């Protein structure tokens, strides 16, 4: 009987975690969309220079960085999915949110400098998971977006 109670408690907590995680993810996507819409006037390009250089007074390095970690429930879902194979959608959304958030933060820094363009944009990802305890650590990664912000000559 104790085993059934523990299983029920586990399943209830798992369901709560899944629903809370999904709600948090949806909220983050809404916030990202709002920030991206607000920053739409700042053009970001991976090209070395997509504008005429004589129309800009200076170029300044801008960086956006974010660290995103999986939650326990994404780990459980990914573990179950890995039993049968296929795409791990829960991790794909985690990576997408990290990249988008880093670009938003980079553009926010560019806006504070008065820039209208960011050229030579690059994205870097680094895994921060370390196994110090002998257990599999939670997945976490740092996402960095950087480029050259250009301020237009007035």
C-alpha positions as protocol buffer text, in pm:
chain_id: "A"
residue {
  index: 1
  type: UNK
  ca { x: 0 y: 0 z: 0 }
}
residue {
  index: 2
  type: UNK
  ca { x: 287 y: 238 z: 81 }
}
residue {
  index: 3
  type: UNK
  ca { x: 431 y: 174 z: -265 }
}
residue {
  index: 4
  type: UNK
  ca { x: 104 y: 276 z: -429 }
}
residue {
  index: 5
  type: UNK
  ca { x: 86 y: 596 z: -222 }
}
residue {
  index: 6
  type: UNK
  ca { x: 444 y: 684 z: -315 }
}
residue {
  index: 7
  type: UNK
  ca { x: 371 y: 618 z: -681 }
}
residue {
  index: 8
  type: UNK
  ca { x: 59 y: 837 z: -668 }
}
residue {
  index: 9
  type: UNK
  ca { x: 250 y: 1117 z: -493 }
}
residue {
  index: 10
  type: UNK
  ca { x: 528 y: 1092 z: -752 }
}
residue {
  index: 11
  type: UNK
  ca { x: 282 y: 1104 z: -1042 }
}
residue {
  index: 12
  type: UNK
  ca { x: 96 y: 1402 z: -892 }
}
residue {
  index: 13
  type: UNK
  ca { x: 421 y: 1592 z: -838 }
}
residue {
  index: 14
  type: UNK
  ca { x: 537 y: 1499 z: -1188 }
}
residue {
  index: 15
  type: UNK
  ca { x: 211 y: 1630 z: -1338 }
}
residue {
  index: 16
  type: UNK
  ca { x: 235 y: 1954 z: -1139 }
}
residue {
  index: 17
  type: UNK
  ca { x: 596 y: 1999 z: -1253 }
}
residue {
  index: 18
  type: UNK
  ca { x: 511 y: 1933 z: -1617 }
}
residue {
  index: 19
  type: UNK
  ca { x: 222 y: 2180 z: -1618 }
}
residue {
  index: 20
  type: UNK
  ca { x: 422 y: 2445 z: -1427 }
}
residue {
  index: 21
  type: UNK
  ca { x: 718 y: 2399 z: -1662 }
}
residue {
  index: 22
  type: UNK
  ca { x: 499 y: 2432 z: -1970 }
}
residue {
  index: 23
  type: UNK
  ca { x: 334 y: 2745 z: -1829 }
}
residue {
  index: 24
  type: UNK
  ca { x: 675 y: 2895 z: -1754 }
}
residue {
  index: 25
  type: UNK
  ca { x: 798 y: 2809 z: -2104 }
}
residue {
  index: 26
  type: UNK
  ca { x: 489 y: 2967 z: -2266 }
}
residue {
  index: 27
  type: UNK
  ca { x: 539 y: 3281 z: -2054 }
}
residue {
  index: 28
  type: UNK
  ca { x: 904 y: 3300 z: -2161 }
}
residue {
  index: 29
  type: UNK
  ca { x: 807 y: 3265 z: -2529 }
}
residue {
  index: 30
  type: UNK
  ca { x: 554 y: 3550 z: -2490 }
}
residue {
  index: 31
  type: UNK
  ca { x: 817 y: 3771 z: -2325 }
}
residue {
  index: 32
  type: UNK
  ca { x: 1068 y: 3688 z: -2599 }
}
residue {
  index: 33
  type: UNK
  ca { x: 816 y: 3772 z: -2871 }
}
residue {
  index: 34
  type: UNK
  ca { x: 738 y: 4108 z: -2708 }
}
residue {
  index: 35
  type: UNK
  ca { x: 1108 y: 4192 z: -2672 }
}
residue {
  index: 36
  type: UNK
  ca { x: 1183 y: 4086 z: -3031 }
}
residue {
  index: 37
  type: UNK
  ca { x: 896 y: 4300 z: -3159 }
}
residue {
  index: 38
  type: UNK
  ca { x: 1023 y: 4596 z: -2954 }
}
residue {
  index: 39
  type: UNK
  ca { x: 1375 y: 4553 z: -3095 }
}
residue {
  index: 40
  type: UNK
  ca { x: 1268 y: 4492 z: -3457 }
}
residue {
  index: 41
  type: UNK
  ca { x: 1411 y: 4831 z: -3562 }
}
residue {
  index: 42
  type: UNK
  ca { x: 1765 y: 4712 z: -3482 }
}
residue {
  index: 43
  type: UNK
  ca { x: 1892 y: 4512 z: -3777 }
}
residue {
  index: 44
  type: UNK
  ca { x: 2114 y: 4216 z: -3688 }
}
residue {
  index: 45
  type: UNK
  ca { x: 2315 y: 4043 z: -3959 }
}
residue {
  index: 46
  type: UNK
  ca { x: 2580 y: 3774 z: -3969 }
}
residue {
  index: 47
  type: UNK
  ca { x: 2741 y: 3951 z: -4265 }
}
residue {
  index: 48
  type: UNK
  ca { x: 3067 y: 4127 z: -4200 }
}
residue {
  index: 49
  type: UNK
  ca { x: 2912 y: 4455 z: -4306 }
}
residue {
  index: 50
  type: UNK
  ca { x: 2570 y: 4494 z: -4459 }
}
residue {
  index: 51
  type: UNK
  ca { x: 2567 y: 4874 z: -4459 }
}
residue {
  index: 52
  type: UNK
  ca { x: 2771 y: 5160 z: -4601 }
}
residue {
  index: 53
  type: UNK
  ca { x: 3047 y: 5224 z: -4344 }
}
residue {
  index: 54
  type: UNK
  ca { x: 3071 y: 5599 z: -4415 }
}
residue {
  index: 55
  type: UNK
  ca { x: 2718 y: 5648 z: -4272 }
}
residue {
  index: 56
  type: UNK
  ca { x: 2820 y: 5529 z: -3924 }
}
residue {
  index: 57
  type: UNK
  ca { x: 3038 y: 5703 z: -3669 }
}
residue {
  index: 58
  type: UNK
  ca { x: 3174 y: 5400 z: -3487 }
}
residue {
  index: 59
  type: UNK
  ca { x: 3148 y: 5028 z: -3424 }
}
residue {
  index: 60
  type: UNK
  ca { x: 3125 y: 4889 z: -3073 }
}
residue {
  index: 61
  type: UNK
  ca { x: 3124 y: 4531 z: -2949 }
}
residue {
  index: 62
  type: UNK
  ca { x: 2789 y: 4428 z: -2799 }
}
residue {
  index: 63
  type: UNK
  ca { x: 2725 y: 4102 z: -2616 }
}
residue {
  index: 64
  type: UNK
  ca { x: 2415 y: 3924 z: -2492 }
}
residue {
  index: 65
  type: UNK
  ca { x: 2452 y: 3627 z: -2261 }
}
residue {
  index: 66
  type: UNK
  ca { x: 2211 y: 3392 z: -2085 }
}
residue {
  index: 67
  type: UNK
  ca { x: 2239 y: 3063 z: -1898 }
}
residue {
  index: 68
  type: UNK
  ca { x: 1947 y: 2822 z: -1931 }
}
residue {
  index: 69
  type: UNK
  ca { x: 1909 y: 2500 z: -1735 }
}
residue {
  index: 70
  type: UNK
  ca { x: 1678 y: 2206 z: -1779 }
}
residue {
  index: 71
  type: UNK
  ca { x: 1429 y: 2132 z: -1509 }
}
residue {
  index: 72
  type: UNK
  ca { x: 1387 y: 1792 z: -1355 }
}
residue {
  index: 73
  type: UNK
  ca { x: 1070 y: 1724 z: -1550 }
}
residue {
  index: 74
  type: UNK
  ca { x: 1235 y: 1792 z: -1886 }
}
residue {
  index: 75
  type: UNK
  ca { x: 1499 y: 1541 z: -1784 }
}
residue {
  index: 76
  type: UNK
  ca { x: 1236 y: 1278 z: -1704 }
}
residue {
  index: 77
  type: UNK
  ca { x: 1054 y: 1343 z: -2034 }
}
residue {
  index: 78
  type: UNK
  ca { x: 1381 y: 1327 z: -2230 }
}
residue {
  index: 79
  type: UNK
  ca { x: 1476 y: 1005 z: -2053 }
}
residue {
  index: 80
  type: UNK
  ca { x: 1146 y: 844 z: -2146 }
}
residue {
  index: 81
  type: UNK
  ca { x: 1172 y: 966 z: -2505 }
}
residue {
  index: 82
  type: UNK
  ca { x: 1528 y: 834 z: -2536 }
}
residue {
  index: 83
  type: UNK
  ca { x: 1395 y: 483 z: -2469 }
}
residue {
  index: 84
  type: UNK
  ca { x: 1218 y: 484 z: -2806 }
}
residue {
  index: 85
  type: UNK
  ca { x: 1439 y: 731 z: -2991 }
}
residue {
  index: 86
  type: UNK
  ca { x: 1359 y: 1042 z: -3191 }
}
residue {
  index: 87
  type: UNK
  ca { x: 1395 y: 1416 z: -3145 }
}
residue {
  index: 88
  type: UNK
  ca { x: 1413 y: 1542 z: -2790 }
}
residue {
  index: 89
  type: UNK
  ca { x: 1171 y: 1832 z: -2841 }
}
residue {
  index: 90
  type: UNK
  ca { x: 1201 y: 1941 z: -2478 }
}
residue {
  index: 91
  type: UNK
  ca { x: 1572 y: 2013 z: -2529 }
}
residue {
  index: 92
  type: UNK
  ca { x: 1514 y: 2171 z: -2869 }
}
residue {
  index: 93
  type: UNK
  ca { x: 1284 y: 2433 z: -2712 }
}
residue {
  index: 94
  type: UNK
  ca { x: 1539 y: 2493 z: -2435 }
}
residue {
  index: 95
  type: UNK
  ca { x: 1811 y: 2563 z: -2692 }
}
residue {
  index: 96
  type: UNK
  ca { x: 1584 y: 2781 z: -2906 }
}
residue {
  index: 97
  type: UNK
  ca { x: 1485 y: 2994 z: -2607 }
}
residue {
  index: 98
  type: UNK
  ca { x: 1851 y: 3035 z: -2508 }
}
residue {
  index: 99
  type: UNK
  ca { x: 1959 y: 3153 z: -2853 }
}
residue {
  index: 100
  type: UNK
  ca { x: 1668 y: 3396 z: -2887 }
}
residue {
  index: 101
  type: UNK
  ca { x: 1721 y: 3538 z: -2537 }
}
residue {
  index: 102
  type: UNK
  ca { x: 2093 y: 3597 z: -2605 }
}
residue {
  index: 103
  type: UNK
  ca { x: 2011 y: 3786 z: -2928 }
}
residue {
  index: 104
  type: UNK
  ca { x: 1750 y: 3997 z: -2748 }
}
residue {
  index: 105
  type: UNK
  ca { x: 2001 y: 4092 z: -2479 }
}
residue {
  index: 106
  type: UNK
  ca { x: 2263 y: 4178 z: -2741 }
}
residue {
  index: 107
  type: UNK
  ca { x: 2015 y: 4404 z: -2923 }
}
residue {
  index: 108
  type: UNK
  ca { x: 1913 y: 4569 z: -2594 }
}
residue {
  index: 109
  type: UNK
  ca { x: 2275 y: 4662 z: -2532 }
}
residue {
  index: 110
  type: UNK
  ca { x: 2301 y: 4795 z: -2889 }
}
residue {
  index: 111
  type: UNK
  ca { x: 1991 y: 5009 z: -2833 }
}
residue {
  index: 112
  type: UNK
  ca { x: 2139 y: 5157 z: -2512 }
}
residue {
  index: 113
  type: UNK
  ca { x: 2439 y: 5265 z: -2723 }
}
residue {
  index: 114
  type: UNK
  ca { x: 2213 y: 5425 z: -2984 }
}
residue {
  index: 115
  type: UNK
  ca { x: 2293 y: 5168 z: -3254 }
}
residue {
  index: 116
  type: UNK
  ca { x: 2064 y: 5091 z: -3545 }
}
residue {
  index: 117
  type: UNK
  ca { x: 2253 y: 4789 z: -3682 }
}
residue {
  index: 118
  type: UNK
  ca { x: 2455 y: 4498 z: -3542 }
}
residue {
  index: 119
  type: UNK
  ca { x: 2680 y: 4331 z: -3797 }
}
residue {
  index: 120
  type: UNK
  ca { x: 2907 y: 4029 z: -3788 }
}
residue {
  index: 121
  type: UNK
  ca { x: 2674 y: 3861 z: -3536 }
}
residue {
  index: 122
  type: UNK
  ca { x: 2798 y: 3534 z: -3394 }
}
residue {
  index: 123
  type: UNK
  ca { x: 2639 y: 3282 z: -3158 }
}
residue {
  index: 124
  type: UNK
  ca { x: 2830 y: 3062 z: -2918 }
}
residue {
  index: 125
  type: UNK
  ca { x: 2702 y: 2788 z: -2692 }
}
residue {
  index: 126
  type: UNK
  ca { x: 2888 y: 2630 z: -2402 }
}
residue {
  index: 127
  type: UNK
  ca { x: 2774 y: 2342 z: -2186 }
}
residue {
  index: 128
  type: UNK
  ca { x: 2809 y: 2423 z: -1818 }
}
residue {
  index: 129
  type: UNK
  ca { x: 2711 y: 2082 z: -1682 }
}
residue {
  index: 130
  type: UNK
  ca { x: 2973 y: 1926 z: -1459 }
}
residue {
  index: 131
  type: UNK
  ca { x: 2950 y: 1595 z: -1277 }
}
residue {
  index: 132
  type: UNK
  ca { x: 3114 y: 1658 z: -939 }
}
residue {
  index: 133
  type: UNK
  ca { x: 2891 y: 1425 z: -736 }
}
residue {
  index: 134
  type: UNK
  ca { x: 2903 y: 1110 z: -944 }
}
residue {
  index: 135
  type: UNK
  ca { x: 2542 y: 1167 z: -1054 }
}
residue {
  index: 136
  type: UNK
  ca { x: 2430 y: 1294 z: -1392 }
}
residue {
  index: 137
  type: UNK
  ca { x: 2402 y: 1673 z: -1353 }
}
residue {
  index: 138
  type: UNK
  ca { x: 2117 y: 1879 z: -1485 }
}
residue {
  index: 139
  type: UNK
  ca { x: 2188 y: 2011 z: -1833 }
}
residue {
  index: 140
  type: UNK
  ca { x: 2272 y: 2380 z: -1844 }
}
residue {
  index: 141
  type: UNK
  ca { x: 2421 y: 2586 z: -2120 }
}
residue {
  index: 142
  type: UNK
  ca { x: 2538 y: 2941 z: -2174 }
}
residue {
  index: 143
  type: UNK
  ca { x: 2434 y: 3115 z: -2492 }
}
residue {
  index: 144
  type: UNK
  ca { x: 2632 y: 3417 z: -2609 }
}
residue {
  index: 145
  type: UNK
  ca { x: 2542 y: 3643 z: -2900 }
}
residue {
  index: 146
  type: UNK
  ca { x: 2792 y: 3910 z: -3000 }
}
residue {
  index: 147
  type: UNK
  ca { x: 2851 y: 4147 z: -3284 }
}
residue {
  index: 148
  type: UNK
  ca { x: 2952 y: 4498 z: -3383 }
}
residue {
  index: 149
  type: UNK
  ca { x: 2693 y: 4764 z: -3310 }
}
residue {
  index: 150
  type: UNK
  ca { x: 2693 y: 5055 z: -3556 }
}
residue {
  index: 151
  type: UNK
  ca { x: 2583 y: 5404 z: -3452 }
}
residue {
  index: 152
  type: UNK
  ca { x: 2451 y: 5616 z: -3738 }
}
residue {
  index: 153
  type: UNK
  ca { x: 2604 y: 5961 z: -3802 }
}
residue {
  index: 154
  type: UNK
  ca { x: 2346 y: 6228 z: -3719 }
}
